[in-house]
Amino acid sequence: MHITRRRFLAFSGIGMATAFTGCRPLEIRGVSPDSALDVINQPGLTGKALLAGNKHRFLGYPVNMTTLPEEFFSWRRQLHAAGINQFAFNNVGNPFKESSLPFNTHDFEREVIRHFAGLYGFPVHDYWGFLSNSGTDSNMHGMYMGRTLLTTRTGVRPKVYFTGEAHYSIQILGDLLGMEMVQVATLADGGMDKVSLADHLADNRDHPALVVATVGTTFKGAIDHVDAIQSVLQGVDSYVHLDAALFGGYLPYTPFVSQVLHQNGNRRRYDSLAVSCHKFFGFPSPAGLFITRDSLYQEFNEQFSRIHKPEYIHHVPGTITCSRDAVKPAEFYFFTTGSASARQAADAGSILQLTARLHQEMQSRMPMLQATRANHLSNTLYFRKPSPAIIKKYSLATMNLATAAGTEGYAHVVIMPHVTDRVIDEFLTDLEVDRGGAGV
Ligand SMILES: *Cc1c(COP(=O)(O)O)cnc(C)c1O
């Protein structure tokens, strides 16, 4: 039977609405029936609710699946009562400048940046930043700032340096920003090899260097040591962006905070920082922190104001995107409070403890899986790939890694605050009885 598009829409329950423009009715195709907003007509929603019951077994990706405490939802309701998330608030522009759009939450955004700039050891009177869409968005701003500053200072567009362990967004952004990319080799622990970096820098002496250092690489949880990188960058026109999307969330609450601090004494370690809000903090939608020094931002902004006309919003926005979410900064403000900070500190301690325990048990009970923890700051373990059933049950991420024996399949787990001892016990038991794994 031939089914026309109109009949198909009628069959599939996707309707059509009629609007009136003057005297001629206008059909709006593909509308959902209003009854679709009734939960009984949405079996998919029940499925999502069931899924929520299984979220503590989500081990393969760096997202904190903990349902936030009631205090968060209470704060959300208070914001809602003030109109936030009821109509179109918008944080367009620089949160540190007066805005011509009064319906914004720049005040909360400034507080969020002030709090976290302090946590990462930025100078009290020299920090700037905003709440971005994601870790990737923060990386984009960092790399764009670095490219702009270095190009202006030297007249030559920089090359961008990173390792094969860096997040894939860096490759996309390097391409987007039209920068030649230089892949630096890694050490056995997955961190950037400073000797390789020095070699590449020597080969590219006529170009400034934009280095993206990662604290907590995506698959291995490796660390690029910023101080070692800076020692090699002596005398080179350079800019260092720190991608700490995951580790940057929890390290400030641990004895290992120095890895993500902006300064070591009076020495600046990096120029800008990216941290995801939905990873360690468990913020319920994607968002990111972008923080840099205000003095650096001012230098960037001078160039930025020359390449576009910001007249329409009455100031240089400072950000690449125009409209920005006003709800997220106001809601993320919750994570700056004392009780939230105490919970974050407790979570940071327990994920590292649980990672150490899982690592030790995997090594003793199933050595053939070769479970590896790149360093003791990491909440990530990678090991030889188990059976598809286990990969599916725990949503494990997998990757082929080059080893002495050639290319082998690996999986990793990322121990986030929602992971309990009980789930780890269940996981270990499942691995022990697993007969489909590569290591058996
Ligand atoms: C997750 C991750 C990103 C991307 O962050 P999003 O917030 O998902 O955009 C970038 N870098 C690293 C190291 C990551 O772990």
The ligand as a Tripos MOL2 file, in Angstrom:
@<TRIPOS>MOLECULE
LIG
   15    15     1     0     0
SMALL
NO_CHARGES

@<TRIPOS>ATOM
      1 C1         35.1160   14.7220   29.4340 C.3       1 LIG1
      2 C2         36.3490   15.3800   29.0110 C.ar      1 LIG1
      3 C3         36.3230   16.4440   28.1220 C.ar      1 LIG1
      4 C4         35.0380   16.9180   27.4900 C.3       1 LIG1
      5 O1         34.2530   17.5320   28.4530 O.3       1 LIG1
      6 P1         32.6850   17.7730   28.1890 P.3       1 LIG1
      7 O2         32.2670   18.4910   29.4200 O.co2     1 LIG1
      8 O3         32.0850   16.4150   28.0530 O.co2     1 LIG1
      9 O4         32.5760   18.5690   26.9500 O.co2     1 LIG1
     10 C5         37.4960   17.0810   27.7980 C.ar      1 LIG1
     11 N1         38.6600   16.6640   28.3330 N.ar      1 LIG1
     12 C6         38.7400   15.6390   29.1880 C.ar      1 LIG1
     13 C7         40.0650   15.2570   29.7480 C.3       1 LIG1
     14 C8         37.5840   14.9510   29.5590 C.ar      1 LIG1
     15 O5         37.6600   13.9420   30.4280 O.3       1 LIG1
@<TRIPOS>BOND
     1     1     2 1
     2     2     3 ar
     3     2    14 ar
     4     3     4 1
     5     3    10 ar
     6     4     5 1
     7     5     6 1
     8     6     7 2
     9     6     8 1
    10     6     9 1
    11    10    11 ar
    12    11    12 ar
    13    12    13 1
    14    12    14 ar
    15    14    15 1
@<TRIPOS>SUBSTRUCTURE
     1 LIG1         1 GROUP 0 **** ****
